[in-house]
Structures are given as C-alpha cells and as structure tokens.
Amino acid sequence: MKQGNPEKGTRKVRRGPIRSRAGGLALILASLLGASIVTALIVDFVSDGRFMILGVCFTVLAGIRGVDTGRRMRLRDGWEELQRDPRPPVIFLRPFREDRRTISNGPIGPQKGADVPAAAAEGRATIEPQIGSALRAIGPFVAVGQPGEWLAPFGADRLYVDEDDWRSTVALLIENSGAIVIQPDATPSTYSELMFVARHVDPQRILMLVPNPALRPLGFERVRRLAGSLLPVPLPQSCTPCDAFIFDRDWNPRPLLFGRDWRPAFLSRLEPSIGPFLNLTLNWLLFGRDWQASLDEFVRQVRHLPVSREQSDAFSTFIQFVRC
Amino acid sequence: MPSPPSSSSFDADMRRQTDLGAIWSAIKWGVLAALFLLWGFWLVFFPSPRAEPGSQLFGVAFLVGGAIGLAFIVRIALQRLTPGENALDKELSVFGDPNLVAAEIDVAFAGKRFRPRRVEIAGDWLCYVGKGLTVVRRLDRLIWAYKLRLSHRLNGIIPYRVSYDLIVWDRDGCATAIPGSSTAIDKTLQNLHVATPWLLFGYSETLKESWNSDRADLILYIDNQRQRHITTNVASE
C-alpha cells in the first residue's frame, strides 16, 4: 500500500517573519533608485500635468512603502538581540489584537444609506515604537511575536515561540526580565500574564499601559477592574489623563502621561491629514513627541534597582538553550 | 397569520413610497443608459466625416455598455418591486416575519400619517423612506446618534456645498446615514432624545474612540442605562 505524505494537505504554519539584512538593504536601495528613475521618466515623458502629479505621488508612495518593507526585513530577531545584549531584557506583554488596532478618523463599521465617507485608518494604535527607544536604556526591548506574521512590526524586537509552550517561555522571560511593560486587557492570556507578573515581579519594574481615561473611559474602567482583582493596590477610580502607571515598592500606582507635545500647533493639525502617508522615520521627524522625558522617571527607577548576577546567568543559559 | 396591510396603513404608505423610490431610481439610471445607447447608435450609424479613426469602435462599446446597463437596471427595478424582495421587506425581515413586524409598526404609528423624507419615530420604531433609501430600526437596538456635517469639495480643495446627515449606530456595529436639512436633523434628534433618553447623542473623540476600541463595554453601558430608565419609569407609575 502506498504510504501518503503526512504533511500533504496540512497547512504549513510560518513560525517567523521574513528577515534578511542584505535583502532589506537591497529593497531599500531598489525602492529609492526605482522611485527616482520612475519619477524622472514621468516628469520627462508625461505632458499632462494632472497625470504627472498623480504619477509622481503614486511613485513616491510606492517608494516609501518599499523602504518601510526593507526596514522591517532588517529588524533584529528578538532571540539574537537577547544573546547579543547581556542586560536583562524589557518584556512587552500585550494581547495580539493590540498589534492590529488602528486609530481612525471616525467611527468604524459598515454604513448604509446616504453617501458618507467611511472612516480611514490614521496609523497603528500601539505606542511601542515610541516607547521602545527610551526603554532600550534598561535592556533589550522584546515581545512575543504573533505567529504567521510575514514581516515583524516596528517596535519591540519580536521573539517567535512555539504555540504549545509559549506560556512557559513567557514565564521564564518574565522571571528574568529587567522590566515589564504590560498592557492588560480582558483576554485570558493577558489575565494570566498579569497574575504571574503580580506574583513574581518587583512592582517597581512594571510599566502598565492603560487606555487613557480621558479618551477611553470604558476601556480604562475595564482594565482598572481587571487590575483591581489581581494587584494588591487597585488603580485609582478617577484620575488625570494618563497612558500608563508605574508603581512603588508597595504597589501604589503613579499615573504617567506620554508624549508631551512640543510641536508647533500647525504641525499637530497637519498630522491626521498627511501622517498616514509618511513612513515611520518621516513621521517621527515631523510629528515626534517627547516620549523620552515621559519615561525618564521609570527608566531611572528601574536602573537603581539591583540586578543579581545569578539571575543574569540563569537567563543566559536559557537563551543558549532556546537558540540551540 | 396577520392580514396584509390595508391600503391606508402606515406600512402601506411606506411600501408605496419605497416602490416609487425604486421606480424613480430606475428611471434616473435608465435615462443615463439610454443616453449612452443613443450616443453609441449615433457614432456607429451616423459617423461625422471629421470623426477621428476608431470613433465607431467607441460607438460599439457605448452601444454594448448601454444595452447591458439598461438590462441590468430593468432587472434590478423588477426585483425591487417584487413583494418579499423590495427594500422595505428586507428591512422588516431583520426583526422577524415581515407581516408581523409591519402589523406592529402599524399599531405603533396608529393615527399618524406617513410623510416621505421625514424620520418618523413612534413606539419602538424609527422609520424613514425617501431619496431611494428605506430605513426601519427598532429603537432598543440603537446605541449612538449624531448629526454629521459634510463639506463637499471640488477636487478635494474648493468647497461648493454642505450637506447634513443623521448618523445612527446600532448594536450590530452598523451605521445608517439619513440625509436631511440641518434643522430637520436637529428636530429628529430631539424627538429621538424624548423617545430614547438612554441613547448616546452627539459626536466627540471620546465616543469615537470608545466605539472603535471598547464597543462591547459601550453597548453594555447603554443596556444598563436603558434598564435603569425602564425601572425608574415602572417605579414612578
């Protein structure tokens, strides 16, 4: 009897995204060169002004997309980063749906009736790319990646783990981390993660991202209730606008507001219109906010805490084991 | 089984207006398709001596496109006029048997005259028929209502017109946009506030973000508000 291939017919699950430093660089250069050549050709050969403007805009946008894709291909693997940097890492724990959540310029949903423009996405809702640079002062900033991603997102360096043993891997990472950035929500995974963090981590090492109560009061209330059932000291019921909480050694929370806006008012007004069309670098240059200053207090607090040599050694062994 | 709606009932008036809307829409698009047909016919059979080469090919394309478009418009119009397939029946069938729902609406709007292009609110129902749009919503399924001001711009730059819409979001996450004048929409919002004081009214960044990111909690909040309102009313009675 002919033996069938057991893998035939089963869907192959991609474990990690496409990563290639050389390939990414090649794509960036090709995008820049290609966009420049096509733009020059359009300007030279197209006589109709309308088509020329449309063509140039399309080419520039395609070039920017190519550069962004190249940059994402060149993003470092989380495991490599942990091996390279001996400091205890900063672990970012969040529900995977936060990676996909976007900020829109209107309410999202199907519409019926009169011709009303649908809401357009203005960008990713997550703030990990912005807080990442400040948190890397503590240690490598890593997060568990969503299985099946083609390209790693900007922000924390992604660690791709098997779906079967991700809990044990996350538990080991938490136990050996220098700091924890947790974004709790009403999902079983983040609930168990928060429970584990509350039991095993020094509260001074925790940065808890919460929905801003001024903008998402119901989301804040949901997180407050969730945290209230797990933390020794509940989050305040009403507080000033904030994006996160840091804690003292007795779990007393202190609100933190990110991104004090230093920009001139006209730039703030321009952001929703042109922000989505720019890449991350240009967005940061034009619309970047003072994230560093907001996180300074947390970074200082964590850096003053002692790191046991034993912890670092155990963690190095673990990383070696995972890499093998 | 309820008897079919009488010719003078609210539902029958809505049905008549829905059919008129379907016919008007068919005429509007049919004229456009007929113009294409006529233009194609002209280009094919009466070509101008100064016409550019290939204009007859355009004519054939217009003829074929116009004929296909006309056939499609007639088919859609006939479908929309078929009982059970028209827009009103489709709206009613969301809430159960269309006949039963129609009878319920008739009871709610008893003694009221149907006015096209006006949002009518009575009992548990919100109804609107006009401008080719038929809307029937149960008030207890609504979550959020506000007036939207749209500035229409030529090439996205030069403003030339402002229009207003009443936007109503329901618990299924769907929005209904009902066009109208600014004052008419304000009045509708006032009526809606009287009928459903638990609803969210007006637009703000907080409501938008809560709707997009915390929808389940927002719906639960509205359900609680509604329950509280009903309990208060029962207690006061």
Interface residues (C-beta under 8 A of the other chain):
Chain A: R101 S104 G106 P107 I108 G109 P110 Q111 K112 G113 A114 D115 V116 P117 A125 P211 A214 L215 R216 P217 L218 G219 E221 R222
Chain B: K131 L133 V135 W144 L148 L150 D165 I167 W169 G173 C174 A175 T176 A177 I178 P179 E205 T206 L207 K208 E209 S210 W211 N212 S213 D214 D217 L218 Y221
